[in-house]
Every structure is written in structure tokens, then in C-alpha cells.
Amino acid sequence: MYIIMAILGFSLLIIVHELGHFIMAKANGIKVEEFSIGMGPEVFSKKGKETQYSLRLFPIGGYVKMLGEEEVSDDELLDDPSYLSAMIIFLNTKGVCSANKYQKL
């Protein structure tokens, strides 16, 4: 019973965390290609207006795939002094862990 409660609690934490990424992307006009809870094979999937919502088999994570996310590096974002780029870097876990990158902004 404790294991099930731990999995449910962890899943709720993941949903809230990923929902934060989703809301911030939408609020800043960034297209979200996929919002996924879990990892591994897809169990359920539904296509919204522009976002694919999916539930995956293993409740050990999740992700929000934003348009162009794989095409832009942190260094390219740092060269663009706009407020949006700074926010994306700040919200990106990799950017938060590397505080010295903010000195360029």
C-alpha cells in the first residue's frame, strides 16, 4: 500500500511540475508540441488543437516538448538579450543549475 501511495504522490508532483512548464510556455506564446506524463510506451494519447497529450506506461517522469526546443542551444539563447530568452533559460533546469551563464544577461 505504501508503494502505491508513493507512486501516486510522485506522479502528482510530476504533473504539477510539468504543468508549470506547459502554462509558462503557453503564456509566452510558445507552441507546445507534446505534454506527456510518464516515460516509455504510450498508454493513452489525445490530440488537442496544437498539442499532443499523452500518458505513458512508467510513472517516473514526464516532459513538455516545445516547438524548436531541440534546435536552439543555451548559448544561442544567451546571445539574444530578450526577456523571453532569459525566462526560458531560467526555467530550464540546466540553466538554473548553471548560474554563471546569467552574467552575460
BANU-554845 format. One record per residue: residue number from 1; residue in one letter; x, y, z of N, C-alpha, C in turn. Coordinates in Angstrom, 2 decimals, padded with zeros to 5 digits. Layout:
<rs>
+------+------+---------+---------+---------+---------+---------+---------+---------+---------+---------+
: vose : seti :    n.px :    n.py :    n.pz :   ca.px :   ca.py :   ca.pz :    c.px :    c.py :    c.pz :
+------+------+---------+---------+---------+---------+---------+---------+---------+---------+---------+
:  NUM :    A :       X :       Y :       Z :       X :       Y :       Z :       X :       Y :       Z :
...
+------+------+---------+---------+---------+---------+---------+---------+---------+---------+---------+
</rs>
This chain:
<rs>
+------+------+---------+---------+---------+---------+---------+---------+---------+---------+---------+
: vose : seti :    n.px :    n.py :    n.pz :   ca.px :   ca.py :   ca.pz :    c.px :    c.py :    c.pz :
+------+------+---------+---------+---------+---------+---------+---------+---------+---------+---------+
:    1 :    M :  000.82 : -001.20 :  000.00 :  000.00 :  000.00 :  000.00 :  000.87 :  001.26 :  000.00 :
:    2 :    Y :  001.98 :  001.25 :  000.76 :  002.87 :  002.41 :  000.83 :  003.52 :  002.69 : -000.53 :
:    3 :    I :  003.82 :  001.64 : -001.25 :  004.45 :  001.81 : -002.55 :  003.48 :  002.49 : -003.51 :
:    4 :    I :  002.22 :  002.07 : -003.49 :  001.21 :  002.69 : -004.36 :  001.02 :  004.15 : -003.99 :
:    5 :    M :  000.97 :  004.45 : -002.70 :  000.83 :  005.84 : -002.24 :  002.03 :  006.68 : -002.68 :
:    6 :    A :  003.23 :  006.11 : -002.60 :  004.43 :  006.82 : -003.01 :  004.41 :  007.10 : -004.52 :
:    7 :    I :  003.98 :  006.13 : -005.31 :  003.90 :  006.31 : -006.76 :  002.87 :  007.38 : -007.10 :
:    8 :    L :  001.71 :  007.36 : -006.44 :  000.69 :  008.37 : -006.67 :  001.17 :  009.77 : -006.27 :
:    9 :    G :  001.85 :  009.86 : -005.13 :  002.39 :  011.14 : -004.68 :  003.44 :  011.67 : -005.64 :
:   10 :    F :  004.32 :  010.81 : -006.08 :  005.37 :  011.19 : -007.03 :  004.76 :  011.63 : -008.36 :
:   11 :    S :  003.73 :  010.89 : -008.81 :  003.05 :  011.25 : -010.06 :  002.38 :  012.61 : -009.96 :
:   12 :    L :  001.76 :  012.91 : -008.83 :  001.13 :  014.21 : -008.64 :  002.18 :  015.33 : -008.69 :
:   13 :    L :  003.32 :  015.10 : -008.08 :  004.41 :  016.07 : -008.10 :  004.90 :  016.32 : -009.53 :
:   14 :    I :  005.02 :  015.26 : -010.30 :  005.45 :  015.37 : -011.71 :  004.43 :  016.16 : -012.52 :
:   15 :    I :  003.14 :  015.84 : -012.33 :  002.08 :  016.53 : -013.08 :  002.12 :  018.03 : -012.80 :
:   16 :    V :  002.24 :  018.41 : -011.54 :  002.28 :  019.82 : -011.17 :  003.52 :  020.49 : -011.77 :
:   17 :    H :  004.65 :  019.81 : -011.71 :  005.90 :  020.37 : -012.24 :  005.79 :  020.59 : -013.75 :
:   18 :    E :  005.37 :  019.57 : -014.48 :  005.27 :  019.67 : -015.94 :  004.18 :  020.65 : -016.35 :
:   19 :    L :  003.11 :  020.74 : -015.57 :  002.05 :  021.70 : -015.85 :  002.59 :  023.13 : -015.75 :
:   20 :    G :  003.54 :  023.36 : -014.85 :  004.19 :  024.66 : -014.74 :  004.92 :  025.03 : -016.03 :
:   21 :    H :  005.65 :  024.08 : -016.59 :  006.34 :  024.32 : -017.87 :  005.32 :  024.61 : -018.97 :
:   22 :    F :  004.25 :  023.82 : -018.99 :  003.21 :  023.96 : -020.01 :  002.55 :  025.33 : -019.94 :
:   23 :    I :  002.16 :  025.74 : -018.76 :  001.48 :  027.03 : -018.57 :  002.39 :  028.20 : -018.95 :
:   24 :    M :  003.65 :  028.15 : -018.54 :  004.58 :  029.24 : -018.88 :  004.83 :  029.31 : -020.38 :
:   25 :    A :  004.93 :  028.17 : -021.04 :  005.13 :  028.16 : -022.49 :  003.93 :  028.78 : -023.19 :
:   26 :    K :  002.74 :  028.35 : -022.82 :  001.52 :  028.88 : -023.44 :  001.37 :  030.38 : -023.15 :
:   27 :    A :  001.67 :  030.80 : -021.93 :  001.53 :  032.20 : -021.55 :  002.48 :  033.10 : -022.35 :
:   28 :    N :  003.59 :  032.54 : -022.83 :  004.57 :  033.31 : -023.59 :  004.50 :  033.05 : -025.09 :
:   29 :    G :  003.43 :  032.41 : -025.52 :  003.22 :  032.20 : -026.96 :  004.09 :  031.14 : -027.60 :
:   30 :    I :  004.62 :  030.23 : -026.81 :  005.45 :  029.16 : -027.34 :  004.56 :  027.95 : -027.60 :
:   31 :    K :  004.62 :  027.42 : -028.81 :  003.80 :  026.26 : -029.16 :  004.32 :  025.02 : -028.44 :
:   32 :    V :  003.42 :  024.30 : -027.78 :  003.77 :  023.06 : -027.10 :  003.35 :  021.91 : -028.00 :
:   33 :    E :  004.33 :  021.13 : -028.45 :  004.04 :  020.02 : -029.34 :  003.50 :  018.81 : -028.60 :
:   34 :    E :  004.05 :  018.53 : -027.39 :  003.59 :  017.37 : -026.62 :  003.69 :  017.63 : -025.13 :
:   35 :    F :  002.66 :  017.21 : -024.42 :  002.63 :  017.23 : -022.95 :  002.46 :  015.79 : -022.52 :
:   36 :    S :  003.47 :  015.24 : -021.85 :  003.45 :  013.82 : -021.52 :  003.71 :  013.60 : -020.04 :
:   37 :    I :  002.94 :  012.69 : -019.46 :  003.16 :  012.26 : -018.08 :  003.59 :  010.80 : -018.15 :
:   38 :    G :  004.72 :  010.49 : -017.55 :  005.27 :  009.15 : -017.58 :  006.32 :  009.01 : -018.67 :
:   39 :    M :  006.97 :  007.86 : -018.68 :  008.00 :  007.55 : -019.67 :  007.70 :  006.17 : -020.26 :
:   40 :    G :  008.32 :  005.90 : -021.38 :  008.15 :  004.59 : -022.00 :  007.05 :  004.60 : -023.05 :
:   41 :    P :  006.48 :  003.42 : -023.31 :  005.45 :  003.29 : -024.35 :  004.19 :  004.08 : -023.99 :
:   42 :    E :  003.55 :  004.58 : -025.01 :  002.32 :  005.36 : -024.85 :  001.15 :  004.45 : -024.47 :
:   43 :    V :  000.43 :  004.83 : -023.40 : -000.76 :  004.08 : -022.99 : -002.01 :  004.75 : -023.55 :
:   44 :    F : -002.02 :  006.08 : -023.50 : -003.16 :  006.87 : -023.97 : -002.63 :  008.14 : -024.60 :
:   45 :    S : -003.29 :  008.58 : -025.66 : -002.87 :  009.80 : -026.32 : -004.09 :  010.50 : -026.92 :
:   46 :    K : -004.10 :  011.82 : -026.84 : -005.19 :  012.61 : -027.42 : -004.59 :  013.87 : -028.03 :
:   47 :    K : -005.00 :  014.17 : -029.24 : -004.51 :  015.35 : -029.95 : -005.44 :  016.52 : -029.68 :
:   48 :    G : -004.90 :  017.61 : -029.13 : -005.66 :  018.84 : -028.93 : -005.51 :  019.70 : -030.17 :
:   49 :    K : -005.77 :  021.01 : -030.03 : -005.66 :  021.91 : -031.17 : -004.24 :  021.94 : -031.74 :
:   50 :    E : -003.26 :  022.05 : -030.87 : -001.87 :  022.06 : -031.34 : -000.95 :  021.19 : -030.49 :
:   51 :    T : -001.49 :  020.58 : -029.45 : -000.68 :  019.80 : -028.51 : -001.15 :  018.35 : -028.46 :
:   52 :    Q : -000.18 :  017.44 : -028.45 : -000.44 :  016.02 : -028.26 : -000.32 :  015.73 : -026.76 :
:   53 :    Y : -001.39 :  015.29 : -026.11 : -001.38 :  014.95 : -024.69 : -001.24 :  013.45 : -024.58 :
:   54 :    S : -000.29 :  012.98 : -023.76 : -000.09 :  011.54 : -023.66 :  000.20 :  011.10 : -022.24 :
:   55 :    L : -000.22 :  009.87 : -021.96 :  000.05 :  009.19 : -020.70 :  000.89 :  007.98 : -021.07 :
:   56 :    R :  002.01 :  007.83 : -020.37 :  002.93 :  006.74 : -020.71 :  002.98 :  005.70 : -019.60 :
:   57 :    L :  003.52 :  004.56 : -019.89 :  003.45 :  003.38 : -019.02 :  004.11 :  003.55 : -017.65 :
:   58 :    F :  005.30 :  004.09 : -017.60 :  006.05 :  004.16 : -016.35 :  005.91 :  005.55 : -015.71 :
:   59 :    P :  005.34 :  005.63 : -014.51 :  005.11 :  006.93 : -013.86 :  006.37 :  007.48 : -013.19 :
:   60 :    I :  007.44 :  007.60 : -013.95 :  008.72 :  008.04 : -013.36 :  009.21 :  009.36 : -013.92 :
:   61 :    G :  008.35 :  010.09 : -014.55 :  008.77 :  011.37 : -015.11 :  007.72 :  011.92 : -016.03 :
:   62 :    G :  008.12 :  012.87 : -016.83 :  007.22 :  013.49 : -017.78 :  007.99 :  014.55 : -018.54 :
:   63 :    Y :  007.38 :  015.12 : -019.53 :  008.05 :  016.19 : -020.27 :  007.06 :  017.02 : -021.05 :
:   64 :    V :  007.52 :  018.21 : -021.38 :  006.77 :  019.13 : -022.24 :  007.69 :  019.44 : -023.41 :
:   65 :    K :  007.30 :  019.01 : -024.60 :  008.11 :  019.26 : -025.79 :  007.60 :  020.52 : -026.47 :
:   66 :    M :  008.46 :  021.53 : -026.51 :  008.10 :  022.81 : -027.12 :  008.67 :  022.91 : -028.52 :
:   67 :    L :  008.00 :  023.66 : -029.37 :  008.42 :  023.83 : -030.75 :  009.84 :  024.39 : -030.81 :
:   68 :    G :  010.70 :  023.73 : -031.56 :  012.07 :  024.19 : -031.75 :  012.98 :  023.96 : -030.57 :
:   69 :    E :  012.52 :  023.26 : -029.57 :  013.31 :  023.05 : -028.36 :  014.64 :  022.38 : -028.64 :
:   70 :    E :  014.67 :  021.41 : -029.53 :  015.90 :  020.68 : -029.81 :  016.83 :  021.43 : -030.75 :
:   71 :    E :  016.35 :  022.49 : -031.36 :  017.15 :  023.21 : -032.35 :  017.94 :  024.38 : -031.78 :
:   72 :    V :  017.64 :  024.84 : -030.57 :  018.28 :  026.02 : -030.01 :  019.11 :  025.64 : -028.80 :
:   73 :    S :  020.36 :  026.04 : -028.78 :  021.22 :  025.75 : -027.64 :  021.14 :  026.89 : -026.63 :
:   74 :    D :  021.58 :  026.64 : -025.42 :  021.61 :  027.68 : -024.39 :  022.49 :  028.85 : -024.81 :
:   75 :    D :  023.59 :  028.57 : -025.51 :  024.49 :  029.64 : -025.94 :  023.79 :  030.57 : -026.93 :
:   76 :    E :  022.98 :  030.01 : -027.83 :  022.24 :  030.85 : -028.77 :  021.22 :  031.72 : -028.05 :
:   77 :    L :  020.58 :  031.17 : -027.02 :  019.62 :  031.96 : -026.25 :  020.33 :  033.07 : -025.48 :
:   78 :    L :  021.53 :  032.79 : -025.00 :  022.26 :  033.81 : -024.24 :  022.68 :  034.98 : -025.13 :
:   79 :    D :  022.86 :  034.74 : -026.43 :  023.20 :  035.82 : -027.35 :  022.02 :  036.74 : -027.63 :
:   80 :    D :  020.81 :  036.27 : -027.33 :  019.59 :  037.06 : -027.54 :  019.18 :  037.65 : -026.20 :
:   81 :    P :  019.30 :  038.97 : -026.01 :  019.06 :  039.55 : -024.69 :  017.59 :  039.77 : -024.35 :
:   82 :    S :  016.68 :  039.20 : -025.12 :  015.26 :  039.44 : -024.87 :  014.81 :  038.82 : -023.55 :
:   83 :    Y :  013.76 :  039.35 : -023.03 :  013.18 :  038.88 : -021.77 :  012.73 :  037.43 : -021.89 :
:   84 :    L :  012.16 :  037.05 : -023.03 :  011.67 :  035.69 : -023.21 :  012.81 :  034.68 : -023.16 :
:   85 :    S :  013.92 :  034.99 : -023.81 :  015.06 :  034.08 : -023.77 :  015.58 :  033.91 : -022.35 :
:   86 :    A :  015.63 :  035.00 : -021.61 :  016.09 :  034.93 : -020.21 :  015.15 :  034.05 : -019.39 :
:   87 :    M :  013.85 :  034.16 : -019.63 :  012.88 :  033.35 : -018.89 :  013.02 :  031.88 : -019.23 :
:   88 :    I :  013.23 :  031.58 : -020.52 :  013.39 :  030.18 : -020.93 :  014.63 :  029.59 : -020.28 :
:   89 :    I :  015.72 :  030.33 : -020.25 :  016.93 :  029.83 : -019.62 :  016.70 :  029.62 : -018.13 :
:   90 :    F :  016.02 :  030.56 : -017.49 :  015.75 :  030.46 : -016.07 :  014.90 :  029.23 : -015.75 :
:   91 :    L :  013.90 :  028.94 : -016.58 :  013.00 :  027.82 : -016.32 :  013.61 :  026.48 : -016.71 :
:   92 :    N :  014.63 :  026.51 : -017.53 :  015.29 :  025.30 : -017.96 :  016.18 :  024.80 : -016.82 :
:   93 :    T :  016.00 :  023.57 : -016.41 :  016.76 :  023.01 : -015.29 :  018.26 :  023.17 : -015.49 :
:   94 :    K :  018.72 :  022.95 : -016.69 :  020.14 :  023.07 : -017.00 :  020.62 :  024.51 : -016.78 :
:   95 :    G :  019.80 :  025.47 : -017.17 :  020.14 :  026.87 : -017.00 :  020.14 :  027.30 : -015.55 :
:   96 :    V :  019.20 :  026.76 : -014.76 :  019.12 :  027.13 : -013.35 :  020.35 :  026.62 : -012.60 :
:   97 :    C :  020.82 :  025.45 : -012.99 :  021.99 :  024.88 : -012.31 :  023.28 :  025.61 : -012.68 :
:   98 :    S :  023.29 :  026.30 : -013.79 :  024.50 :  026.98 : -014.25 :  024.32 :  028.49 : -014.09 :
:   99 :    A :  024.35 :  028.96 : -012.86 :  024.07 :  030.37 : -012.57 :  025.08 :  031.32 : -013.22 :
:  100 :    N :  026.30 :  030.87 : -013.47 :  027.29 :  031.75 : -014.08 :  026.92 :  032.15 : -015.50 :
:  101 :    K :  026.02 :  031.44 : -016.15 :  025.58 :  031.78 : -017.51 :  024.82 :  033.10 : -017.53 :
:  102 :    Y :  024.19 :  033.45 : -016.40 :  023.37 :  034.65 : -016.35 :  024.19 :  035.93 : -016.37 :
:  103 :    Q :  025.50 :  035.85 : -016.17 :  026.33 :  037.04 : -016.15 :  026.32 :  037.76 : -017.49 :
:  104 :    K :  026.08 :  037.03 : -018.59 :  026.02 :  037.66 : -019.91 :  024.77 :  038.50 : -020.07 :
:  105 :    L :  023.69 :  038.16 : -019.35 :  022.44 :  038.87 : -019.49 :  022.56 :  040.14 : -018.72 :
+------+------+---------+---------+---------+---------+---------+---------+---------+---------+---------+
</rs>
